Amino acid sequence: MVAVELEAVADAFAGADFPWWVAGGFAVEAAAGRRVRDHEDVDVLVLRRDGFRVARWIAAWDPRASESPPDRTSTDGTPPGCSSRGLPPGVRTLVCRVPGVPAVEVMVGETVGASWVSGRHPDVRRPITELGRVSATGVPYLKPGVCLFHKAGRIRPQDIIDFEAVLPVLEDGDRAWLIHALDTAFPDHPWRPRLGDGATHRQAPR
């Protein structure tokens, strides 16, 4: 994966009439300000509440549901999650073929009111307005605390690399949110001691 492919994704989503954020390893690198590792794909988070607009925007990218109930079928001949009616409840990730990029995984996030709700634990939430940042080149990306919490649910070698890369640049508020999110969803998580006690920055995982 080379930088031009991330730029291709940013170009593909430019002007979208819904919020979106680069996620995963590329978001970690945006926060760290440097190249960290190789990537097999680009992850992008969108919100289910914007399902109709998202479905229209990505329709030309041959979206295919990577996760859906095995008995789910569509009535219009399209793959699950790609109906013109929007994104059905069972679909959480869509694999798309964006020109110039081998693979883009569009992850569908849940919301309650003005807050994003983690798929890892329903009590882990964050205001949508506090989910992301914008890179120096104008690309929206998820804050590293949110990325690390998602990775914490199934630690792979690349997740350890990402954790080590972004730990030194975690801002106080992001660190405090991650501490409470881990305490809520994954007690005794191996990353927890590395984050400190959070005593001076305690806040609920909103």
C-alpha positions as CSV (number, residue, x, y, z in Angstrom):
1,M,0.0,0.0,0.0
2,V,1.4,3.3,-1.0
3,A,0.5,6.9,-0.1
4,V,-1.1,7.6,-3.5
5,E,-3.8,4.9,-2.7
6,L,-4.8,6.8,0.4
7,E,-5.0,9.9,-1.7
8,A,-7.2,8.0,-4.1
9,V,-9.6,7.1,-1.3
10,A,-9.7,10.7,-0.1
11,D,-10.5,11.9,-3.7
12,A,-13.2,9.2,-4.0
13,F,-15.0,10.5,-0.9
14,A,-14.3,14.2,-1.5
15,G,-17.6,16.1,-1.5
16,A,-19.6,13.3,0.1
17,D,-22.8,14.5,1.8
18,F,-22.1,12.5,4.9
19,P,-19.3,12.3,7.5
20,W,-16.5,9.8,6.9
21,W,-13.2,9.1,8.5
22,V,-10.1,7.0,7.5
23,A,-9.7,4.4,10.2
24,G,-7.3,1.5,11.1
25,G,-3.6,1.7,10.4
26,F,-3.7,4.8,8.1
27,A,-5.5,6.7,10.9
28,V,-2.7,5.7,13.3
29,E,-0.1,6.9,10.9
30,A,-1.9,10.2,10.4
31,A,-1.8,10.7,14.2
32,A,1.8,9.6,14.5
33,G,2.9,11.7,11.6
34,R,5.0,9.0,10.0
35,R,4.9,5.8,8.1
36,V,4.5,2.8,10.5
37,R,3.9,-0.3,8.4
38,D,2.6,-1.8,5.2
39,H,-1.2,-2.0,4.6
40,E,-3.4,-4.5,2.8
41,D,-6.4,-2.1,2.5
42,V,-7.8,1.2,3.5
43,D,-10.5,1.3,6.2
44,V,-13.1,4.0,6.2
45,L,-15.8,4.5,8.8
46,V,-19.3,5.8,7.9
47,L,-22.5,5.9,10.0
48,R,-25.5,3.8,9.5
49,R,-27.8,6.8,10.0
50,D,-26.4,8.0,6.7
51,G,-27.1,4.6,5.0
52,F,-29.1,5.9,2.0
53,R,-26.6,8.6,1.1
54,V,-23.7,6.1,1.7
55,A,-25.3,3.5,-0.6
56,R,-25.8,6.0,-3.4
57,W,-22.2,7.3,-3.1
58,I,-20.5,3.9,-3.2
59,A,-22.8,2.2,-5.7
60,A,-20.3,2.4,-8.5
61,W,-17.6,0.7,-6.4
62,D,-19.1,-2.8,-6.5
63,P,-19.8,-2.9,-2.7
64,R,-19.9,-6.4,-1.3
65,A,-21.0,-7.2,2.2
66,S,-18.2,-9.0,4.1
67,E,-20.4,-9.7,7.2
68,S,-24.1,-10.5,7.0
69,P,-26.5,-13.1,8.4
70,P,-26.1,-16.3,6.3
71,D,-29.8,-16.5,5.5
72,R,-30.1,-12.9,4.4
73,T,-31.0,-12.4,0.7
74,S,-31.8,-9.3,-1.3
75,T,-35.0,-8.9,-3.3
76,D,-33.4,-6.9,-6.1
77,G,-30.5,-9.3,-7.0
78,T,-27.8,-7.2,-5.4
79,P,-25.5,-8.5,-2.7
80,P,-26.6,-8.0,1.0
81,G,-25.9,-4.4,2.1
82,C,-25.9,-3.0,-1.4
83,S,-29.6,-2.4,-2.0
84,S,-30.8,0.9,-3.3
85,R,-32.9,1.1,-0.1
86,G,-29.8,1.6,2.0
87,L,-27.7,-0.5,4.3
88,P,-29.6,-3.3,6.1
89,P,-29.1,-3.9,9.8
90,G,-27.0,-7.1,9.3
91,V,-24.2,-5.4,7.3
92,R,-21.3,-4.0,9.3
93,T,-18.6,-3.9,6.6
94,L,-18.6,-3.4,2.9
95,V,-15.6,-4.3,0.7
96,C,-15.4,-1.8,-2.3
97,R,-13.3,-1.5,-5.4
98,V,-12.3,2.1,-5.5
99,P,-10.2,3.1,-8.6
100,G,-6.5,3.2,-7.7
101,V,-6.9,1.2,-4.5
102,P,-6.7,-2.7,-4.2
103,A,-9.3,-2.8,-1.4
104,V,-11.4,-0.4,0.7
105,E,-13.3,-1.6,3.7
106,V,-16.3,0.7,4.5
107,M,-17.2,0.0,8.1
108,V,-20.7,1.0,9.2
109,G,-20.8,2.6,12.7
110,E,-23.9,2.7,14.9
111,T,-25.2,5.8,16.6
112,V,-27.5,6.8,19.4
113,G,-28.6,10.5,19.2
114,A,-25.5,12.5,18.6
115,S,-23.1,9.8,19.8
116,W,-21.2,7.0,18.0
117,V,-21.7,3.6,19.7
118,S,-18.8,1.1,19.5
119,G,-19.6,-2.3,18.0
120,R,-17.3,-3.8,20.7
121,H,-19.4,-2.7,23.6
122,P,-22.7,-0.8,23.7
123,D,-21.7,1.3,26.7
124,V,-18.6,2.7,24.9
125,R,-19.7,5.9,23.1
126,R,-18.3,9.1,21.9
127,P,-19.9,12.3,20.5
128,I,-19.7,12.2,16.7
129,T,-18.2,15.6,16.8
130,E,-15.3,14.2,18.8
131,L,-14.6,11.1,16.7
132,G,-12.0,12.4,14.4
133,R,-9.4,15.0,13.2
134,V,-8.3,16.3,9.9
135,S,-4.8,15.6,8.6
136,A,-2.5,18.2,7.2
137,T,-3.5,17.2,3.7
138,G,-7.2,17.6,4.5
139,V,-8.1,13.9,5.1
140,P,-10.5,13.2,8.0
141,Y,-9.3,10.4,10.2
142,L,-10.4,8.7,13.5
143,K,-8.7,9.8,16.7
144,P,-6.1,7.2,17.7
145,G,-7.9,6.3,21.0
146,V,-11.0,5.2,19.0
147,C,-8.8,3.2,16.6
148,L,-6.9,1.5,19.4
149,F,-10.1,0.5,21.2
150,H,-11.4,-1.2,18.1
151,K,-8.1,-3.0,17.7
152,A,-8.1,-4.0,21.4
153,G,-10.9,-6.5,20.8
154,R,-8.7,-8.8,18.7
155,I,-5.0,-8.0,18.9
156,R,-3.0,-9.0,15.8
157,P,0.7,-8.3,15.2
158,Q,-0.1,-5.1,13.3
159,D,-2.2,-3.9,16.1
160,I,0.7,-4.1,18.5
161,I,2.8,-2.1,16.0
162,D,0.1,0.5,15.8
163,F,-0.3,0.7,19.6
164,E,3.4,1.3,20.1
165,A,3.5,3.9,17.3
166,V,0.7,6.0,18.6
167,L,1.0,5.7,22.4
168,P,3.6,8.5,22.7
169,V,1.3,11.0,20.9
170,L,-2.0,10.2,22.6
171,E,-3.5,13.4,23.8
172,D,-4.8,13.5,27.4
173,G,-8.5,13.5,26.5
174,D,-8.0,10.7,24.0
175,R,-6.0,8.7,26.5
176,A,-8.6,9.2,29.2
177,W,-11.4,8.1,26.9
178,L,-9.4,5.0,25.9
179,I,-8.7,4.1,29.5
180,H,-12.4,4.2,30.4
181,A,-13.4,2.4,27.3
182,L,-10.9,-0.5,28.0
183,D,-12.0,-0.6,31.7
184,T,-15.6,-0.9,30.5
185,A,-15.2,-3.5,27.8
186,F,-12.0,-5.3,28.4
187,P,-11.0,-5.4,32.1
188,D,-7.4,-6.5,32.6
189,H,-6.5,-5.8,29.0
190,P,-2.7,-6.0,28.4
191,W,-2.5,-2.5,27.0
192,R,-4.2,-1.0,30.1
193,P,-1.0,-0.7,32.3
194,R,0.8,1.2,29.6
195,L,-1.8,3.9,29.6
196,G,-1.4,4.9,33.2
197,D,-4.1,5.3,35.9
198,G,-5.9,8.2,34.2
199,A,-6.5,9.7,37.7
200,T,-6.1,13.3,36.6
201,H,-8.2,12.9,33.4
202,R,-11.1,10.7,34.3
203,Q,-14.2,11.0,32.0
204,A,-17.0,8.6,31.0
205,P,-16.5,6.8,27.6
206,R,-19.1,9.0,25.9
